[in-house]
């Protein structure tokens, strides 16, 4: 199983409580920092959504992981996770507040040009994330924040409804939570235990 963090100031460290919990339950997982974030060198502005998908595949190859490789992803990482479905054939995908982008955004380097593309997006239904998700045949768990001001409800709706071939789709919407769900869960132990248990159940089937 591979965990993909989001953009901004996020890093693999946001997953530490969840991955520690999973390890204690015998579920192995790998996480890494995308270039320009966390402990990885370089500049985020030197990469793109396409580059991040390539980075994830490089980690899979380096670790010798063989499909099916299940995925956990947050925010921007959700779009990248969906783009990996044809290659990794995941048995399960867990998405925390996933973002989606139009095809035109995928090769654009992060920075002003990327921001310009995503600000101009008015309809998300044609996102490559959703066309890939339509081919997914595993188990899908989505964890959403009731007060998320970053991810449009249209994007959430597309993620929930486009997984038409999935073996199962479960949605957890956390009351009072915003976009930064991993930090929020650390301050809400009851909800944290519930979400972690559902993540484990989704991965194990």
N, C-alpha and C positions, 0 to 999 in steps of 0.2 A: 504494500500500500504506500502511496506517495501523497504527501501533503504540499499544497501550493498556496503560498500566502498572497496577499493583495498588493496594491500599489502604495504610494505615499510613503509613510514611515514604518510600514509593517515589515515583519521579518519572520523567519521560522520560529523565533522565540515565542510568538503569540500562541503557537500550538503546543508549547511545552506541557502545560497541565493536561491537555487532552491526550497527547501521545504518551505521557507518563502513565496515565490511567489505562490506556489501551495496552501498554507494555505489561503492566501489572496483571492484566487479564489474559496475557499470552498472545496478544495481537501485535506483531511487529510492524514497524512503519519507518519510513524515511522522510526527512524534510530537509530543505536547503534554502539558501538565500538567493533570489534572483540577482543578476548583475546590478551593482549600484545600490543595493539595499543590504541591511544587516551587516554581516561580516564579509560579504563579497566585494571585491575591488571593482573599479570602473565607475562609470557614470550611468545612471538610469536613462539619461537622454541619448545614450549611444545604442539603445535597444528599442524594441517594439513588441507588440503582441506576438508577431510571428517569431521574433527572436526568443521570446520567453517560452514558446512552445518548443523550440529547438533546444533551449537550455534544459527543459524538463526531460526531453527525450535523451539528451546527453547524460543526465544523471541516471536515468533508467538503464542505459547501456553500460555506464561505468559500474553500476551496482550489480549488473547481470540479472536484472529483473525480467521475468518472462511473462507475457500476457497469459491470463488476465491480471492486470494491475489495477487494483481499486484506487480511487482518488478521493481526497478530501481537499476542498478548495474554498477560499474566501474572496469575496468582492471581485476584483479583476481576475483573480485566479480561477473563478468559476467559468469565465469565458474561455480561458486557456484549457481548463479541464475538458470542456466539451469538444474543443478542437482536437484533443488527444484520443477521443473515443475510438475512431477507426484504427488507430495504431495500437492502443493498449487494451482494447476490448474489456473494460472494467466490469467486474461482476457487481460492483456497488460504487455509487458516487454520493458523497455527502457535501452539500453546498451551504455555506454560511453567507447570507446576504449577497448572492452572486450578481455580478454586473454583466452586461452584454453590450457589444459594439457592432456597428455595421461593418460590412466587408471592407469599405474604403479605409477604415481606421487601422486595419491589421498590419500593413507594412510601414506605417508612419511612425517615425521616431518620437518617443515621448518628449513632450515639451510643448511650446506654443502651437506648432502645427497640429499635433495630436489633439490638444484642447480645442482648437478651432473646429476640427472634424466632429468631435463628439458633441460640442455645443450646437452644431448645426443639425444633429440627428433629431428628427421629429417622430419617426416611426421605427420601432425596434423589431417588428415581426420578421423582417428579412435578415436578421442577424445570423451569421454562420453558426453561432452557438446553438440556435434553436433547430436549424436543419440537421446538425450533427446529433442533437439530443433526440430527434425523431427516430434515429437508428439505434438508440440505446435500448438494450434488452435486459438490463440488470435491475438492481434495487436503487431507488433514488430517495434520499432524505434531504429535505430543505429546512434550514433553520433561519427564520426571518425575524427582524425586529419590528415591532408594531409602530415605532416612531422613527423608522429609518428615513432620513431626509435626503439620502444620497441615491438610493436605487428607486427608480420610478415604479409605481404599482403595475404599470403595463409590463415592465420587465419581469416582475415577480409572477404575474399572470401567465406570461408566455412560458416561463420555466415550468410552472405547475401543469399547464395544459398541453405542452408540446411533447412530453415524454409518453407518447401514445403506445409505444411498444414495451415500455418498462414493465418489469415483473411486479413492481409495486411502487407507489409514490406516497410518501408521508411528508406532511408539512407541520412544522412546529413554529408557531408565531408567538414570540415572547412579549408579553405585555410590559410596557414601560421601557423596552430596550430600543436603542438607536442602531446605528450602523456598525459600531465597533463592538461586535458581539462577544469576542473572546475576553476583552477587558470587562465587559458588563457581567459575564458569567462568573468571573472571579469574585465579584462582589455580591453574587446571589447564589449561594451554595445549594439551595434546594433545586432551583432551576438548572444549575450546573450538573448536578447528579442525574437529573432526569434526561438532559440532553446527552450527556456522555453515555448513559445506558442505551439510549436509542441509537447513537452512533455505533456502538459496539454491536447491537442487534442487527443493524443494517449491514455492517461489514460481514458478520457471520451468517446472515441469512436465516 
